């Protein structure tokens, strides 16, 4: 059976800052992976690459046999971010919008 998650020499840079040094990793069916490490180690960047929220600077990867970012593969997972961002507006504008959506004026 094919690996469920594969990082093939994938890296990500933001300008001159390296967020993820080339990572090669393969997770087989039935295996469990936990990303552990200090802040800035690349944990969130790796997850965001696998889900297609970011594009790699180099390398590639597969999630459930599909290239990173594939909608069919992503539809089969759940993702709960540590810091959810719902709106690009200010906090006040976000609350105001939520109130309007809920019929509160």
Secondary structure, DSSP 8 states (H G I E B T S, - for coil): ---SEEEEEEEEEETTEEEEEEEEEEE-TT--------TTSSHHHHHHHHHTSS--SEEEEEETTEETT-HHHHTT-----SS----SS-HHHHHHHHHHHTT--
